[in-house]
Amino acid sequence: MTSNARCSTWPEVRLGDLVEHRKGYAFKSSDYRPFGHPIVRVSNCTDRSIDMHGCNFLAPEDVTQYESVMLRHGDVVIATVGSGPSNPNSLVGRAIRVPPEADRALLNQNTVRLRSTGEIDQRFLFYRLRLRDFQDYLIGGAQGSANQASITLGLIFDFLFRLPSPSGQKAIAHILGTLDDKIELNRRMNEMLEAMATAIFKSWFVDFDPVRAKAEGRNPNLPKPIADLFPNRFEESELGKIPRGWQVRTLDDALMELETGGRPKGGVSGYSTGIPSIGAESIVGLGIFNYSKTKYVPQAFFDVMTKGRVQSRDVLLYKDGGRPGEYEPHVAMFGDGFPFNTCAINEHVYRMRAKPTFGQNFLFFWLSSDLVIEEMRIKGTGVAIPGLNSTQVKSLTTLVPICEVMRAFDAIVEPLIARVLADCNESRTLAALRDTLLPKLLSGDILVGDAEKLMETTL
């Protein structure tokens, strides 16, 4: 019996007969509070999950009346209104899974939440609805214009598909879930590693803890060779008191390269292959990249680019864009093959290389510090096109510690950064395997046992 024959024996089912649903509530902006209980909007949805950054909030005392739209970890959420098929990054009709951090968050309008009634495994439900045929079916039957699609509940519920046995569902969900769980573990590990590196940077170069301890006759709690590198007194500077012997300069004194990239005339919307081109929307942070938003420039265009080619461990800065009159800077660092071995930036991103005595790791954390973020925010806000020109970037206030302290910091932080980037590369490999196995497992083209053997060679 062939694998397709096995699939044909699975009964055909209607989605609406297997799930209960709840539409998101149309919260009013007057309901929002600066902090409290989070409200998830379509704009918080990512390709597969929910990003809790930028959530609106509801007063905690008002939550009980909206418990019907409260999310659970593992719920499936579908955006029912949004840009249509003309936008390749559209989330409309795409199934996402509620992550642990969104548990008990409230669901806003233009979305629907699906939960199994017990006839289908909840995690299998998510993976089944991740198949492209489901989103194509919804977009094909959507109401509205090509640029603004609206999906009805009836359309969602009438989706027909073949359903494996309960044991088959659990086995398939376990395989795909194991890959997703490892990707999530890597993400959380990377958050911890970055937090460790940030804590060291803040202690040494913002709070000056080792110098403060030595000045007060306390143990700086560092290995003696490192503790000996720090002075035991402060001196005045433009930044206030800084360790003696350190300097306050401008970023121009620390940089070796500062440049933007470019795109072909007419933009990149017509290219689906070539060399990845990184725009401002991809400058998020260390080890973060949304591959679903990848854009490309032709190989021939990349070959003649004289600037904007990304090198390993480049620090990238969000140059301009966003809402009129408001600039919110973002800094990223890519490298070691993540997110790509070869890529470029467009004209809305700065690429930076520091002088060897300054170092890329210090440059990333300095530009990410609250002090410099606020300086960039002030300089980039209030203009017609919010952002920073190269002169403003070069003029950024920059602390320059003595070289020996910089080298000690780099020796400690470098293994943490390398691990973050290695985890990112591993997660990309795991995601590719998951996306390869998904249609094959759900069509019966590959057996569960064969998929497990394939995973053993990867994990």
Steps between C-alpha positions, in 0.01 A plus 500: 500500500645843405510797733233683299278196530549513876393865502189424295376271776486790747143630535413839355387745767366855521701739717192657657394161640827463693549837667333761712578862424496850640537822303727770640335790678500854358673678786487878482810712521343667802523160676879491464734562791879552506538172693278221631354193328629453140275520194619316187432671167562382145811719501640283782472187286812367331532231234440221752452652844430817700749772591395654830710812447285803421179358646224728620375442855174481689452597863527176708169566675319496161635163384227274644233629259715399202599147606322357195777643277784393727768294327659175612844370414452282192189673364491550123433859389417610147497860375173549312562850360812634338693567182427246230706282266675799343700521823731196537543576871128508570391317816133478399388138505825379652477278809718596796546325835469683831837482685535462878565871551160585342308266730201689648549798268181645349427471128411813303276529193567374145609162635341170595617249760462126435507223761448130454179352635688174556464347154836631381831538681551872571861510387422290194228757419762773486728303271216397269392860461859601427487319168491743211177353366308641797617859454455474122145372558421793730653765275323348199163529671563830678273796454619848413767635268830342408673741738257462793373148563228407749442139604168376636461242773288291267787478253739390776262237634422351156862405437521126424805282560600144578562416864736225625409282796543652849828311546617615158416861584696484825800337331513763226451784748774354722753494216429852381455624855838362605664713231302808601578440868873488425471823299318661793763370743771658287310829499468503879864398540602788276296743707684380810843524334432851375372601843824371654711698254286811549531472879881486477504797262273706726699413812835593345417786265180662627492453876881467531454243777865379512633856525240597758584195710874568492444870578299400807750236608266209416574179314392544133427125483703451185805283435805698614654536150176662381438704817852644472410649160249739654609823671395582855379854442284713268547822310258754352392486134214600269321187622556586862741294706680227306790269597834675508694458175191427292383750238178638354524537124263488203410182315696625200819442699407134550373415151693361208199462266153658485285454193154424367403268215264530209239335283442478125302776333135413547554317828515130581134395487552320171777271624435170679856366476850641501702649786308577821454873557454608862276798569413704806218262598760226560713706740356368825779377726767238553426165337152596377387474139159433345570294188141539378581867425813431295541715190759461224714691254624339177842338507613735224403804709679362806815430296544869416403636844782714634348535848244324714639146488457349846807348665496259792445677833392825341297724729190623319298809592148590393564820302166662423130444446207438730221736591544870415676692772593194704823298491554186704854365447573128473839330495591150379811291450518219246780257429643149491261413217190644670261591353680435168851425384467778242263796519473875453324794664277757336514877529303505828768314700848598617781243505777565754848366564691618804873544526669184636577668834129573546346175375168395353361355822559817698360706211177296499441529874599868512254592224235286673547674837226725635728803489573473127152381403357813660756722326413343165128531573538873569717566195280297265158628609323815386607497136289429192662159449590374848850361521870576521736628235860383502624821665261445790610139537865600507425764764350253750654519846738208552681379808849368426641283782865401503588226251575238765147525645349482151700185427393342829134575424532353152663182633204442732220601264628351174412137591149613596448678167642206308259264677204726419585502131566124498159439660341721235658298222388176664146632531493590134605143411232359730236729353592391148468135603165568667368678192619213280343232718171682555335443159655155463371374835155650449466353153633158597800537269733416787445263791532614859780248561699629203456858621625402846814347348560816302464709816753284684767611254413866557434540873 
